[in-house]
Amino acid sequence: MQTKVQQVLTTGAEARWLISLACLLAMMCFSPIFAPMAAAQTWTLAWSDEFNGPAGSAPSTADWNYATGNNNGWGNGELEFYCPPGNNTAPCSASNPNIFEDGKGNLVIRAMKSANGTWTSGRMHTAGKHEFQYGRMEARMKLVPAAGFWPAFWMLGSNISTVGVGWPTCGEQDIMEWGPQYTPTATSSTIHGPGYSGANGIGRRFTFPNGGRIDDGAYHTYGVVWSQDRMQFYRDDWTKPFFTVTPTDIPAGKQWVYDHPFYILFNFAVGGGFPGAPNSTTPSPGDVLVDYVRVYTPCTTCAQPVAIDSGGGAVAPFVADMDFTGGTTSTHAVTIDTSAVTNPAPQQVYQSMRLGNSSYTIPAFTPGSTHTVRLHFAETFWTAAGQRVFNVSINGATVLPNFDIIAAAGATRKAIVKQFTATADSTGAITIQFVTVTNNAAINGIEVQ
């Protein structure tokens, strides 16, 4: 929630659904079903606030702390004065609160303008009460679009008050922000750390499909799947992250500061350098509604599904090419026949490939765990058998000797999937290697389930 201008991530390192956490005591894990991918993860609720209190009540102080005042615009030139529940010192009013529960299962954070022109609003956080390291954090919300409004659901490193740390060294994860420049159809997610904060924060916008808006009747769920060295931000469906960030995405030589406890914040800012000033069209009051906030932890012995578009960008449920070394990329617009493949990848996956000697080392599985590996191939350049031949190995064992895509598929421009059982090594990794025999090894997509 610091001042920022969104920077579009350009590394192409979109990531898989990856979590590495301890199971909660007595949690039962199950083996994955190998299709579809989304069914392979079990979550346990660790903490939540459902905001089911009576109308006019305040969220419990056992869960939440409340900010008071303006704090010099919170570093952003903001206009609002934050008023905690029950505060009756001007400009706050205990009888007209900025933070309350509506008796219908919602938290209300209200921004409103007083007769003398002062904006009041609310900011709340769980520091010292509920702090988390890894998991799935989400909130179901309805926002109000207007000039000058800047609502956010985010997290700060709990070491922010430690001497010598502070912001941004503590780390910041903005799970959801909205500003007027996004229009009501989009929101953003951003991280801030030392050397990549403020206007240089690393983030991405999400535009709701099918005419969705931040204020539509359905509400929207904003969340992050956070694991060691990885955050995967999503909207409405955790199995389809729209933005993934890892240590490889931050500027060279800068520090990754997201592998320690964080706490949760909600706030509703007004004005400042990021959203701009409110105007005559800005409603007063304006309400942000929060149906719930929930934190889940997953089971480490449950398989973590992976789907990688080799040589290409993200096309759900496949993420952009990642975890590779070596090779080059190629893309084309040739239509691929997928009729012979059970559970084929999206057409775009077969329209990109990684060529030449290369390997994929996919980490963070449970050591010794068993997985299904599905390798997607389609030949579009060569037209006859024997023109492209290569070897494929998994964790050092050859699984496809002298593999010829055309010979195996029966035609050029025809997809084929080869499926294997693999065991994660002692580090929890599965390594898939492609070695050229004739005219460059090739791979279009990889799934590990």
C-alpha positions as CSV (number, residue, x, y, z in Angstrom):
1,M,0.0,0.0,0.0
2,Q,3.0,2.3,-0.4
3,T,3.1,4.7,-3.3
4,K,3.7,2.8,-6.6
5,V,3.1,2.7,-10.3
6,Q,2.6,-0.8,-11.6
7,Q,5.6,-2.3,-13.3
8,V,4.7,-5.1,-15.7
9,L,6.8,-8.2,-15.0
10,T,8.9,-9.0,-18.1
11,T,10.9,-12.1,-17.0
12,G,8.3,-14.6,-18.2
13,A,8.8,-16.6,-15.0
14,E,5.2,-17.4,-14.3
15,A,5.1,-20.3,-11.8
16,R,3.2,-23.4,-10.8
17,W,1.0,-24.0,-7.8
18,L,3.8,-24.7,-5.3
19,I,3.5,-24.9,-1.5
20,S,6.0,-26.3,1.0
21,L,4.4,-26.2,4.5
22,A,4.0,-28.5,7.5
23,C,0.7,-30.3,7.8
24,L,-1.4,-29.3,10.8
25,L,-1.6,-31.9,13.5
26,A,-4.0,-34.8,12.6
27,M,-4.5,-33.4,9.1
28,M,-5.4,-36.2,6.6
29,C,-3.7,-36.1,3.2
30,F,-4.8,-37.9,0.1
31,S,-3.2,-39.0,-3.1
32,P,-3.9,-36.8,-6.2
33,I,-6.2,-37.8,-9.0
34,F,-4.2,-37.3,-12.1
35,A,-6.8,-35.2,-14.0
36,P,-7.8,-32.5,-13.6
37,M,-4.8,-30.7,-12.1
38,A,-6.8,-28.5,-9.8
39,A,-8.0,-31.5,-7.7
40,A,-4.6,-32.3,-6.3
41,Q,-4.3,-30.0,-3.3
42,T,-5.8,-30.2,0.1
43,W,-6.1,-27.1,2.4
44,T,-6.8,-26.7,6.1
45,L,-8.3,-23.5,7.5
46,A,-5.8,-22.0,10.0
47,W,-7.6,-18.8,10.8
48,S,-10.4,-16.6,9.6
49,D,-12.7,-13.8,10.4
50,E,-16.2,-14.2,8.9
51,F,-17.4,-10.8,10.2
52,N,-20.7,-12.3,11.4
53,G,-21.2,-10.0,14.4
54,P,-24.3,-8.0,15.0
55,A,-25.0,-4.8,13.1
56,G,-22.8,-1.9,14.3
57,S,-20.4,-4.1,16.2
58,A,-16.6,-3.8,15.8
59,P,-14.3,-6.7,14.7
60,S,-12.7,-8.2,17.8
61,T,-9.6,-6.6,19.3
62,A,-8.4,-10.1,19.9
63,D,-7.9,-10.3,16.1
64,W,-7.4,-6.7,15.0
65,N,-5.4,-3.6,15.7
66,Y,-6.6,-0.2,14.4
67,A,-4.7,2.8,13.1
68,T,-5.5,6.3,14.2
69,G,-4.7,9.5,12.4
70,N,-3.0,10.5,9.2
71,N,0.7,9.9,9.9
72,N,1.8,12.5,7.4
73,G,-0.2,10.9,4.6
74,W,1.4,7.4,5.3
75,G,4.2,8.3,2.9
76,N,1.8,8.7,0.0
77,G,0.2,12.1,0.5
78,E,-3.1,10.6,1.5
79,L,-5.9,12.8,2.7
80,E,-7.9,10.4,5.0
81,F,-7.8,10.4,8.8
82,Y,-8.1,6.8,10.1
83,C,-10.7,6.4,12.9
84,P,-10.8,3.2,15.0
85,P,-14.1,1.8,16.3
86,G,-15.3,3.7,19.4
87,N,-13.1,6.8,18.8
88,N,-15.1,9.9,19.5
89,T,-12.3,12.5,19.1
90,A,-12.9,14.8,16.1
91,P,-12.9,14.2,13.2
92,C,-13.9,10.6,14.4
93,S,-17.4,9.8,15.6
94,A,-18.2,6.7,17.7
95,S,-21.8,7.0,16.6
96,N,-20.9,7.2,12.9
97,P,-18.0,4.7,12.7
98,N,-15.6,4.0,9.8
99,I,-15.1,0.4,10.7
100,F,-18.1,-1.9,11.7
101,E,-19.9,-5.1,10.9
102,D,-23.2,-4.7,9.1
103,G,-25.1,-7.7,10.7
104,K,-25.3,-9.3,7.3
105,G,-21.9,-11.1,7.4
106,N,-19.8,-8.2,6.2
107,L,-17.1,-6.0,7.5
108,V,-17.6,-2.4,6.3
109,I,-14.7,0.0,5.9
110,R,-16.3,3.4,5.2
111,A,-14.7,6.5,3.7
112,M,-16.7,9.7,4.3
113,K,-16.2,13.4,4.0
114,S,-17.1,15.7,6.9
115,A,-18.9,19.0,6.6
116,N,-15.5,20.8,6.9
117,G,-14.0,18.7,4.1
118,T,-12.0,16.2,6.1
119,W,-12.0,12.6,4.8
120,T,-12.1,9.8,7.4
121,S,-11.7,6.1,6.8
122,G,-10.3,2.9,8.4
123,R,-7.2,0.8,8.6
124,M,-6.8,-2.4,10.5
125,H,-4.2,-5.2,10.9
126,T,-3.3,-8.4,12.7
127,A,0.3,-7.6,13.8
128,G,1.1,-9.4,17.0
129,K,-2.1,-11.3,17.0
130,H,-2.2,-13.4,13.8
131,E,1.1,-13.6,11.8
132,F,1.7,-16.2,9.1
133,Q,4.6,-17.7,7.1
134,Y,3.3,-19.3,4.0
135,G,-0.2,-20.5,3.1
136,R,-3.1,-19.3,1.1
137,M,-4.5,-16.0,2.2
138,E,-7.8,-14.7,0.6
139,A,-10.6,-12.2,1.2
140,R,-14.0,-12.0,-0.5
141,M,-14.7,-8.3,-1.1
142,K,-16.8,-5.8,-2.9
143,L,-15.2,-2.4,-3.7
144,V,-16.6,1.0,-4.7
145,P,-15.0,2.7,-7.7
146,A,-14.5,6.4,-7.5
147,A,-12.0,9.2,-8.0
148,G,-9.5,9.3,-5.2
149,F,-10.4,5.9,-3.7
150,W,-7.6,3.4,-2.9
151,P,-8.7,0.2,-1.1
152,A,-6.2,-2.5,-0.4
153,F,-5.9,-6.0,1.1
154,W,-2.2,-6.7,1.8
155,M,0.5,-8.0,4.1
156,L,3.6,-6.6,5.8
157,G,6.6,-8.4,7.2
158,S,6.2,-8.6,11.0
159,N,9.8,-7.5,11.5
160,I,8.9,-4.0,10.3
161,S,9.5,-2.5,13.7
162,T,12.8,-4.3,14.2
163,V,15.8,-1.9,14.5
164,G,17.6,-1.7,11.2
165,V,14.8,-3.3,9.2
166,G,11.8,-1.1,8.6
167,W,10.0,-0.7,5.3
168,P,10.6,-1.9,2.6
169,T,13.3,-4.3,4.0
170,C,10.5,-6.0,5.9
171,G,8.7,-6.9,2.6
172,E,5.2,-6.0,1.4
173,Q,2.8,-8.2,-0.4
174,D,-0.2,-6.3,-1.9
175,I,-2.7,-9.0,-2.6
176,M,-5.2,-6.5,-4.0
177,E,-5.2,-2.9,-4.7
178,W,-7.5,-0.7,-6.7
179,G,-7.0,2.8,-8.1
180,P,-9.2,4.8,-10.5
181,Q,-6.6,4.4,-13.3
182,Y,-7.4,0.7,-13.3
183,T,-11.1,1.3,-14.2
184,P,-13.7,-0.8,-12.3
185,T,-12.8,-3.8,-14.4
186,A,-9.3,-4.4,-13.0
187,T,-7.2,-4.7,-9.8
188,S,-3.5,-5.3,-9.2
189,S,-1.1,-7.3,-7.0
190,T,2.4,-6.1,-6.2
191,I,5.4,-6.9,-4.1
192,H,7.8,-4.3,-2.5
193,G,11.2,-5.0,-1.1
194,P,14.6,-3.3,-0.8
195,G,15.6,-1.8,-4.2
196,Y,12.2,-2.5,-5.8
197,S,9.6,-0.5,-3.9
198,G,7.3,2.4,-4.4
199,A,7.1,3.1,-8.2
200,N,9.5,0.2,-8.8
201,G,7.4,-2.4,-7.1
202,I,7.0,-5.6,-9.1
203,G,3.3,-6.2,-10.0
204,R,0.7,-7.0,-12.5
205,R,-2.9,-6.0,-13.2
206,F,-5.8,-8.4,-13.5
207,T,-8.8,-7.6,-15.7
208,F,-12.0,-9.5,-14.8
209,P,-13.4,-11.6,-17.6
210,N,-17.0,-11.6,-18.9
211,G,-17.6,-8.0,-17.9
212,G,-16.8,-8.5,-14.2
213,R,-16.2,-5.4,-12.0
214,I,-15.0,-4.7,-8.6
215,D,-18.5,-3.6,-7.6
216,D,-20.6,-6.3,-9.3
217,G,-23.1,-8.3,-7.4
218,A,-21.0,-11.5,-7.2
219,Y,-18.2,-10.0,-5.0
220,H,-14.7,-11.2,-5.8
221,T,-12.1,-13.3,-4.0
222,Y,-8.6,-11.8,-3.9
223,G,-5.8,-14.1,-2.8
224,V,-2.2,-15.4,-2.8
225,V,-0.8,-18.8,-2.6
226,W,2.5,-18.1,-0.7
227,S,5.3,-20.7,-0.4
228,Q,9.0,-20.5,0.1
229,D,10.5,-18.3,-2.6
230,R,7.2,-17.9,-4.4
231,M,4.0,-15.9,-4.4
232,Q,1.1,-16.8,-6.7
233,F,-1.6,-14.1,-6.8
234,Y,-5.1,-15.0,-8.0
235,R,-8.7,-13.8,-8.4
236,D,-11.7,-16.0,-7.6
237,D,-9.9,-19.3,-8.4
238,W,-6.7,-20.2,-6.5
239,T,-5.9,-22.9,-9.1
240,K,-5.4,-20.2,-11.8
241,P,-2.9,-17.6,-10.6
242,F,-2.6,-14.6,-12.9
243,F,0.8,-13.4,-11.5
244,T,3.6,-15.4,-10.0
245,V,6.8,-13.9,-8.6
246,T,10.0,-15.6,-7.4
247,P,13.5,-14.5,-6.4
248,T,14.5,-14.7,-10.1
249,D,12.1,-11.8,-10.8
250,I,13.6,-9.2,-8.5
251,P,16.4,-6.9,-9.7
252,A,19.8,-8.4,-9.9
253,G,21.7,-8.1,-6.6
254,K,18.6,-7.2,-4.6
255,Q,17.2,-9.1,-1.6
256,W,14.3,-11.5,-1.5
257,V,12.5,-10.7,1.8
258,Y,9.4,-12.9,1.9
259,D,10.5,-16.0,3.8
260,H,9.5,-14.9,7.3
261,P,6.2,-14.1,9.1
262,F,3.8,-11.5,7.8
263,Y,0.6,-9.9,9.1
264,I,-2.6,-9.0,7.3
265,L,-4.0,-5.5,6.7
266,F,-7.1,-3.9,5.3
267,N,-7.4,-0.2,4.6
268,F,-9.3,2.3,2.5
269,A,-7.1,5.2,1.6
270,V,-8.4,8.4,0.0
271,G,-6.3,10.7,-2.2
272,G,-2.5,10.8,-2.5
273,G,-0.1,10.4,-5.4
274,F,-1.3,6.9,-6.5
275,P,-5.0,7.3,-6.9
276,G,-5.1,11.1,-7.3
277,A,-7.6,13.4,-5.5
278,P,-11.3,12.8,-4.9
279,N,-13.6,15.1,-6.8
280,S,-17.3,16.1,-6.9
281,T,-18.3,12.6,-8.2
282,T,-16.6,10.8,-5.3
283,P,-19.4,9.4,-3.1
284,S,-19.5,10.0,0.7
285,P,-20.0,7.6,2.2
286,G,-18.2,5.0,0.1
287,D,-18.1,1.5,1.5
288,V,-15.6,-1.4,1.0
289,L,-17.3,-4.7,2.0
290,V,-15.4,-7.7,3.2
291,D,-17.4,-10.9,3.5
292,Y,-14.5,-12.8,5.0
293,V,-10.7,-13.1,5.3
294,R,-9.3,-16.6,5.5
295,V,-5.8,-18.2,5.9
296,Y,-5.3,-21.8,4.9
297,T,-2.3,-24.1,5.2
298,P,-1.8,-27.1,2.9
299,C,-0.6,-30.6,3.4
300,T,3.0,-31.2,2.4
301,T,2.5,-34.8,1.5
302,C,-0.1,-34.0,-1.0
303,A,1.3,-33.7,-4.6
304,Q,1.9,-30.2,-5.9
305,P,0.7,-30.0,-9.5
306,V,2.8,-28.4,-12.2
307,A,1.9,-27.4,-15.7
308,I,4.6,-25.6,-17.8
309,D,4.2,-24.1,-21.3
310,S,7.7,-24.9,-22.6
311,G,9.0,-22.0,-24.7
312,G,5.8,-20.0,-24.2
313,G,3.7,-17.8,-22.0
314,A,1.0,-18.5,-19.5
315,V,-2.2,-20.1,-20.8
316,A,-4.3,-21.5,-17.9
317,P,-3.8,-23.9,-16.4
318,F,-0.2,-23.9,-17.9
319,V,2.2,-21.3,-16.5
320,A,4.9,-19.5,-18.6
321,D,8.1,-21.4,-19.2
322,M,10.2,-21.8,-16.1
323,D,12.6,-24.0,-14.2
324,F,14.7,-24.7,-17.3
325,T,18.3,-24.5,-18.3
326,G,19.6,-24.5,-21.9
327,G,17.8,-24.5,-25.2
328,T,16.1,-21.8,-27.3
329,T,12.4,-21.1,-27.9
330,S,10.2,-21.1,-30.9
331,T,6.6,-20.2,-31.5
332,H,4.2,-20.5,-34.4
333,A,0.5,-20.3,-35.3
334,V,0.0,-23.7,-36.9
335,T,-3.1,-25.5,-35.8
336,I,-2.3,-28.8,-34.0
337,D,-4.5,-31.9,-34.2
338,T,-5.1,-33.0,-30.6
339,S,-7.8,-35.6,-31.3
340,A,-5.6,-38.5,-30.3
341,V,-4.7,-37.1,-26.9
342,T,-6.6,-37.6,-23.7
343,N,-6.7,-34.4,-21.7
344,P,-4.7,-32.4,-24.2
345,A,-3.0,-29.1,-23.3
346,P,-4.5,-25.9,-24.7
347,Q,-3.8,-25.3,-28.4
348,Q,-1.3,-22.5,-27.5
349,V,0.9,-24.9,-25.6
350,Y,1.5,-26.9,-28.8
351,Q,2.3,-23.7,-30.6
352,S,5.4,-23.0,-28.6
353,M,8.4,-25.2,-27.8
354,R,11.9,-25.3,-26.2
355,L,14.5,-26.6,-28.7
356,G,17.9,-28.1,-28.3
357,N,19.7,-29.6,-25.3
358,S,17.8,-28.5,-22.2
359,S,16.6,-29.7,-18.9
360,Y,13.9,-28.8,-16.4
361,T,14.5,-29.2,-12.7
362,I,11.1,-28.9,-10.9
363,P,11.6,-28.5,-7.1
364,A,9.7,-28.6,-3.9
365,F,8.0,-32.0,-4.0
366,T,8.1,-34.3,-1.0
367,P,11.4,-36.3,-1.3
368,G,10.5,-39.9,-2.4
369,S,6.9,-38.9,-3.4
370,T,5.6,-40.5,-6.6
371,H,4.2,-38.4,-9.5
372,T,2.8,-38.7,-13.0
373,V,4.8,-36.9,-15.6
374,R,3.1,-36.0,-18.8
375,L,5.2,-34.7,-21.7
376,H,3.4,-32.9,-24.6
377,F,4.9,-32.9,-28.1
378,A,3.8,-31.8,-31.6
379,E,6.1,-31.5,-34.7
380,T,5.5,-28.5,-36.9
381,F,8.8,-27.8,-38.7
382,W,9.8,-31.2,-40.0
383,T,7.5,-33.3,-42.3
384,A,9.0,-36.8,-42.2
385,A,10.1,-39.4,-39.6
386,G,13.8,-39.3,-38.8
387,Q,14.3,-35.6,-39.2
388,R,14.1,-34.9,-35.5
389,V,15.4,-37.5,-33.0
390,F,16.3,-37.0,-29.4
391,N,16.6,-38.7,-26.0
392,V,14.5,-37.9,-22.9
393,S,15.4,-38.9,-19.3
394,I,13.8,-38.3,-15.9
395,N,16.0,-38.1,-12.9
396,G,18.8,-39.7,-14.9
397,A,16.9,-42.7,-16.3
398,T,16.2,-42.7,-20.0
399,V,12.5,-42.9,-20.7
400,L,12.4,-42.1,-24.4
401,P,15.5,-43.3,-26.3
402,N,15.8,-42.0,-29.9
403,F,12.3,-40.4,-29.7
404,D,10.8,-39.2,-33.0
405,I,7.7,-37.1,-32.7
406,I,6.4,-37.7,-36.2
407,A,7.0,-41.4,-36.0
408,A,5.3,-41.6,-32.6
409,A,2.3,-39.4,-33.4
410,G,1.9,-40.8,-36.9
411,A,1.9,-37.4,-38.6
412,T,3.3,-33.9,-38.5
413,R,1.2,-31.2,-36.8
414,K,-0.3,-33.9,-34.5
415,A,-0.1,-33.9,-30.7
416,I,1.1,-36.8,-28.7
417,V,1.5,-37.1,-24.9
418,K,4.0,-39.5,-23.3
419,Q,3.2,-40.3,-19.7
420,F,5.6,-41.7,-17.0
421,T,5.7,-42.4,-13.3
422,A,8.6,-40.6,-11.5
423,T,9.9,-40.3,-8.0
424,A,11.1,-37.1,-6.5
425,D,14.8,-37.2,-5.6
426,S,16.2,-36.7,-2.1
427,T,15.9,-32.9,-2.5
428,G,12.3,-33.1,-3.7
429,A,13.1,-32.4,-7.3
430,I,12.1,-34.0,-10.6
431,T,14.6,-33.4,-13.4
432,I,13.6,-33.9,-17.0
433,Q,16.4,-33.8,-19.6
434,F,16.2,-33.5,-23.4
435,V,19.3,-34.4,-25.5
436,T,19.6,-34.0,-29.2
437,V,20.4,-36.9,-31.5
438,T,19.3,-35.2,-34.8
439,N,18.1,-31.6,-35.4
440,N,17.4,-30.4,-31.9
441,A,15.4,-32.0,-29.1
442,A,11.9,-30.4,-28.6
443,I,9.3,-30.2,-25.9
444,N,6.0,-28.3,-25.9
445,G,4.6,-28.7,-22.5
446,I,5.3,-30.5,-19.2
447,E,2.8,-31.6,-16.5
448,V,3.8,-33.1,-13.1
449,Q,0.9,-34.3,-11.0
